[in-house]
């Protein structure tokens, strides 16, 4: 039997280790994927110098909100950040380094698509300071890539993976599974092929139908069907087993990593650390206790950049987060992790401990487990996490 993906789950870190991160959103794409509900927009021409100046200016405002901090990670997300020129990335990173102190060896990730045009920029991104690439591969089957609306081929994806492995110290790539008609045998073959090319991290997401997407409209018309819940659960269990055999543990619901290779940026989110977000539609969380606030910027690129040039930022909301809501957010994020959540920290943040009776009932149902101060979702619980949280936090 393969080792359980959770067999060596680390302990939840103390509050001081949650870290601080900077997220930069680049909202532009070459095309809109039918499953995507992210804040992305298809625009033919972008004035990158103007956008670099606007991002730098909003980052200055975010520095005023966060105060002096040590940056554990920077993440360029989108949209498609690999449509950025390397000079644009370098300008933004230089600005971040001038505003905050960078931790030694800070993780700097850029999301990229594996088309040949974008792969030509990889060396420029590395020279700009990017040390981790996250490739949106999504599938290694050409027919499935076409269904998913991707612009690259499987061959292009494999070439981009090989090139990225040569250039960047760390590499992750995404795959979407539980696709229409996908059997366990087909997924196992595709996943094992991916693991043969992977570096140290994979993000493996089951296909979900998000509202107001092209797939949502097609799904409602009966154009395709997703695997039944039982089949999707079997695929999830199979995914964990295969990744564990390859030395990648399920440290989060959809993320698998070799030892020491977990995404530091996403760990800041999942451990309920602080982060600022710059760019259209970016979110942030900063401060502790009664001073903790949630920030949100304008979603539309034109509205955002005009606001930044006028006001110095594109924020449309800065809202205090009540202690009880902070506790709920911390639990929602933390139970996604194999390492679990500190119950003492939850009580400090929310002002109220969790109900032991609710924990006990969920534990008896095989959905949660408690080890001293640490509360974890079981593998079964992580597959039903929304229902578990509804019972736990009601």
C-alpha positions in Angstrom: 0.0 0.0 0.0 1.3 3.5 -0.8 1.9 5.9 2.1 -1.0 8.1 3.0 -0.7 11.6 1.7 -1.4 12.8 5.2 0.9 10.4 7.0 3.5 13.0 7.9 1.3 16.1 8.2 3.3 18.9 9.8 2.1 20.8 12.8 0.3 24.0 12.3 2.7 26.9 12.8 2.5 29.5 15.5 0.8 32.8 14.5 4.1 34.6 14.1 5.1 32.3 11.2 2.2 33.0 9.0 4.2 35.5 7.0 3.5 38.5 4.7 3.1 38.3 0.9 2.5 40.6 -2.0 0.1 39.7 -4.8 0.2 41.5 -8.2 -2.7 41.0 -10.6 -2.2 41.2 -14.4 -5.7 41.1 -15.8 -5.1 40.5 -19.5 -5.4 37.3 -21.5 -5.1 36.2 -25.1 -8.5 34.5 -24.8 -11.1 33.7 -22.1 -11.1 30.0 -21.1 -14.7 28.7 -20.8 -14.2 27.4 -17.3 -12.6 30.6 -15.9 -14.3 33.0 -13.6 -11.1 35.0 -12.7 -10.9 38.7 -13.3 -9.4 38.4 -16.8 -10.0 40.5 -20.0 -9.0 40.1 -23.6 -7.3 43.2 -24.8 -5.2 43.5 -28.0 -2.8 46.2 -27.0 -1.6 47.2 -23.5 0.6 50.1 -22.6 3.0 48.2 -20.4 5.0 51.2 -19.2 1.8 52.9 -18.1 0.7 49.8 -16.3 4.1 49.3 -14.6 3.8 52.9 -13.3 0.3 52.4 -12.0 1.2 49.1 -10.2 4.1 50.9 -8.6 1.9 53.7 -7.4 -0.7 51.4 -5.9 2.0 49.4 -4.2 3.2 52.6 -2.5 -0.4 53.0 -1.1 -0.4 49.4 0.0 2.9 50.0 1.9 1.2 52.8 3.8 -1.6 50.4 4.8 0.7 47.5 5.8 3.6 49.4 7.4 7.1 47.9 7.4 7.1 44.2 6.8 9.3 41.4 5.6 8.1 39.9 2.3 8.0 36.1 2.3 6.7 35.8 -1.3 5.5 37.8 -4.3 3.0 36.3 -6.7 2.2 37.5 -10.2 -1.3 36.1 -11.0 -4.0 36.8 -13.6 -5.2 36.9 -16.2 -2.0 35.8 -17.9 1.2 37.4 -16.3 3.4 35.8 -19.0 2.0 38.4 -21.3 4.0 40.9 -19.2 7.3 42.0 -20.7 10.2 41.0 -18.5 11.0 44.7 -18.1 7.5 45.2 -16.6 8.1 42.4 -14.1 11.5 43.7 -13.2 10.1 47.2 -12.6 7.4 45.9 -10.3 9.8 43.7 -8.3 12.2 46.6 -7.9 9.4 48.7 -6.5 8.4 46.0 -4.0 12.0 45.6 -2.9 12.2 49.4 -2.3 9.0 49.5 -0.2 9.4 46.4 2.0 12.3 44.2 3.2 12.6 41.0 1.2 13.2 37.9 3.2 16.4 36.1 2.1 15.4 33.6 -0.6 11.9 35.1 -0.9 9.7 33.1 -3.3 8.8 35.0 -6.4 6.3 33.2 -8.6 4.9 34.1 -12.0 1.9 32.3 -13.6 2.6 31.4 -17.3 0.9 29.8 -20.2 3.0 27.2 -22.1 2.6 28.7 -25.6 5.8 29.1 -27.5 5.5 32.9 -27.6 5.3 33.1 -23.9 8.0 30.5 -23.3 10.4 32.7 -25.2 10.2 35.2 -22.2 11.2 32.7 -19.5 14.9 33.7 -19.4 13.9 37.3 -19.1 11.6 36.6 -16.2 14.4 34.7 -14.4 16.8 37.6 -14.9 14.2 39.9 -13.5 14.1 37.9 -10.3 11.4 35.3 -10.7 12.5 32.0 -9.1 9.4 29.9 -9.4 7.2 29.4 -12.4 3.6 28.2 -12.3 2.5 26.8 -15.7 -1.1 26.5 -16.7 -0.8 23.2 -18.5 -4.3 21.9 -17.6 -4.1 18.7 -19.7 -1.6 16.6 -21.7 -4.2 15.6 -24.2 -4.8 17.8 -27.3 -8.5 17.0 -27.5 -9.0 17.9 -23.9 -7.0 21.1 -24.3 -9.3 22.1 -27.1 -12.4 21.4 -24.9 -10.9 23.5 -22.2 -10.3 26.4 -24.6 -6.5 26.3 -24.2 -4.4 27.8 -27.0 -1.4 25.5 -26.6 -0.8 21.9 -27.6 0.4 19.0 -25.4 3.7 19.1 -27.3 4.1 22.8 -26.5 3.3 22.2 -22.9 6.0 19.5 -22.6 8.5 21.8 -24.3 7.6 24.6 -21.9 7.9 22.3 -18.9 11.4 21.2 -20.0 12.5 24.7 -20.6 11.2 26.0 -17.3 13.0 23.1 -15.5 16.3 24.3 -17.0 15.7 28.0 -16.2 13.9 28.2 -12.8 14.9 26.8 -9.5 11.3 25.8 -8.8 8.5 24.8 -11.0 4.8 24.0 -10.6 2.1 23.2 -13.1 -1.7 22.9 -13.1 -3.9 20.1 -14.4 -7.7 19.9 -14.5 -9.3 16.5 -14.0 -12.7 15.0 -13.4 -13.5 16.1 -16.9 -16.5 14.8 -18.9 -16.0 11.2 -19.7 -12.7 10.9 -17.9 -12.2 7.4 -16.4 -9.9 6.5 -13.6 -7.6 4.7 -16.1 -7.4 7.7 -18.4 -6.6 10.0 -15.4 -4.0 7.7 -14.0 -2.2 7.5 -17.3 -2.2 11.3 -17.7 -1.2 12.0 -14.1 1.7 9.5 -14.2 2.9 11.1 -17.5 2.7 14.5 -15.8 4.7 13.3 -12.8 7.4 12.1 -15.1 7.9 15.7 -16.1 7.1 17.5 -12.9 9.7 19.3 -10.7 8.5 19.6 -7.1 4.9 20.8 -7.1 1.6 20.1 -8.9 -1.8 21.8 -8.5 -4.5 19.4 -9.5 -8.1 20.8 -9.6 -11.3 19.0 -10.3 -13.3 20.7 -13.0 -16.1 22.8 -11.5 -18.8 24.8 -13.2 -18.5 28.4 -12.1 -21.5 30.8 -12.5 -21.6 33.1 -15.5 -18.9 31.2 -17.5 -19.2 29.7 -20.9 -19.1 26.3 -19.4 -22.0 27.2 -17.1 -24.2 28.1 -20.1 -23.2 24.9 -21.9 -23.7 22.7 -18.8 -27.2 24.1 -18.3 -28.1 23.2 -21.8 -26.9 19.6 -21.3 -23.9 19.9 -23.7 -21.8 17.8 -21.3 -21.9 16.1 -17.9 -19.4 15.9 -15.1 -18.5 12.6 -13.3 -20.9 11.6 -10.6 -19.9 12.6 -7.0 -18.8 9.1 -6.2 -16.6 8.9 -9.3 -15.1 12.3 -8.5 -14.3 11.2 -5.0 -12.6 8.0 -6.3 -10.6 10.2 -8.7 -9.5 12.4 -5.8 -8.4 9.4 -3.7 -6.5 8.0 -6.7 -4.8 11.3 -7.2 -3.5 11.4 -3.7 -2.3 7.8 -3.9 -0.4 8.3 -7.2 1.2 11.6 -6.0 2.3 10.0 -2.8 4.0 7.2 -4.7 5.9 9.9 -6.5 7.0 11.6 -3.3 4.5 14.5 -3.5 2.2 14.8 -0.5 -1.2 16.4 -0.4 -0.3 19.3 1.8 -3.6 21.1 0.7 -6.8 20.0 -0.9 -5.6 20.5 -4.4 -1.9 20.9 -4.1 0.9 18.3 -3.9 4.5 18.9 -3.2 7.9 17.3 -2.5 9.3 18.0 1.0 10.0 21.7 1.3 8.4 22.6 -2.0 5.0 23.8 -0.9 3.9 27.2 -2.3 5.0 29.7 0.3 2.7 32.3 -1.1 -0.4 30.2 -0.8 0.7 29.1 2.6 0.5 32.7 3.7 -3.2 32.7 2.6 -4.0 29.3 4.1 -2.3 30.1 7.4 -4.2 33.4 7.6 -1.2 35.6 7.3 -1.1 39.1 6.0 -0.9 40.1 2.3 -1.5 43.1 0.1 -2.9 42.9 -3.4 -2.2 45.4 -6.2 -3.9 45.5 -9.7 -7.5 45.2 -10.8 -9.7 43.0 -8.6 -6.9 42.2 -6.1 -7.7 41.5 -2.5 -5.7 41.9 0.6 -5.8 41.2 4.4 -3.6 43.2 6.8 -3.5 43.9 10.5 -4.3 41.9 13.6 -7.2 42.0 16.1 -9.7 44.9 15.8 -7.3 46.6 13.3 -7.5 43.8 10.6 -8.9 45.0 7.3 -9.9 43.5 4.0 -9.0 45.5 0.9 -10.5 45.1 -2.6 -9.6 47.0 -5.8 -11.8 47.9 -8.7 -12.2 45.0 -11.1 -12.4 46.6 -14.5 -8.9 47.5 -15.8 -9.9 50.8 -17.2 -11.6 51.9 -14.0 -8.7 50.7 -11.9 -5.9 52.5 -13.8 -7.8 55.7 -14.0 -8.4 55.6 -10.3 -4.7 54.9 -9.6 -3.6 57.8 -11.8 -6.2 60.1 -10.1 -6.1 58.9 -6.5 -2.9 56.9 -6.1 -4.8 53.6 -5.7 -7.6 51.7 -7.2 -9.3 50.6 -3.9 -13.0 50.4 -3.9 -13.3 48.9 -0.3 -11.3 48.9 2.9 -13.4 47.1 5.5 -12.7 46.1 9.1 -13.1 42.4 9.7 -14.9 41.5 13.0 -13.1 39.0 15.2 -15.8 36.3 14.7 -15.4 36.7 10.9 -11.6 36.5 11.2 -12.0 33.2 13.0 -14.3 31.9 10.3 -11.9 33.0 7.6 -8.9 31.4 9.4 -10.8 28.1 9.8 -12.1 28.1 6.2 -8.5 28.5 4.9 -6.7 26.4 7.5 -8.7 23.3 7.3 -7.7 23.0 3.6 -4.2 22.2 4.9 -3.0 18.8 6.0 -1.2 20.5 8.9 -4.5 21.7 10.3 -5.4 24.7 12.5 -4.4 25.7 16.0 -7.5 25.8 18.2 -5.8 28.2 20.6 -5.0 30.6 17.8 -8.6 30.4 16.6 -9.8 31.3 20.1 -7.4 34.3 20.2 -8.5 35.6 16.9 -12.2 35.1 17.1 -12.6 35.8 20.9 -14.5 32.5 21.3 -13.3 28.9 21.3 -14.9 26.4 19.0 -17.7 24.2 20.4 -16.2 20.9 21.6 -19.5 19.1 20.9 -19.4 20.1 17.3 -15.8 19.0 16.9 -16.7 15.7 18.6 -19.7 15.0 16.3 -17.6 15.7 13.2 -14.8 13.5 14.5 -17.2 10.7 15.1 -18.4 11.0 11.5 -14.8 10.6 10.3 -14.6 14.2 9.0 -12.3 15.9 11.6 -9.5 14.7 13.9 -8.1 16.5 16.9 -4.6 16.0 18.2 -4.0 18.3 21.2 -4.3 21.9 20.0 -4.4 20.9 16.3 -7.7 20.4 14.4 -7.4 18.7 11.0 -9.9 17.6 8.3 -9.5 14.0 7.4 -9.1 13.1 3.7 -12.8 12.4 3.7 -13.5 15.7 5.4 -11.5 17.7 2.9 -13.6 16.3 0.1 -16.7 17.6 2.0 -15.1 20.7 3.4 -18.0 23.1 2.7 -20.4 20.9 4.6 -17.9 20.4 7.4 -17.4 24.1 7.9 -21.1 24.7 7.8 -21.6 22.3 10.8 -18.5 23.5 12.6 -19.0 27.3 12.4 -22.9 27.5 12.4 
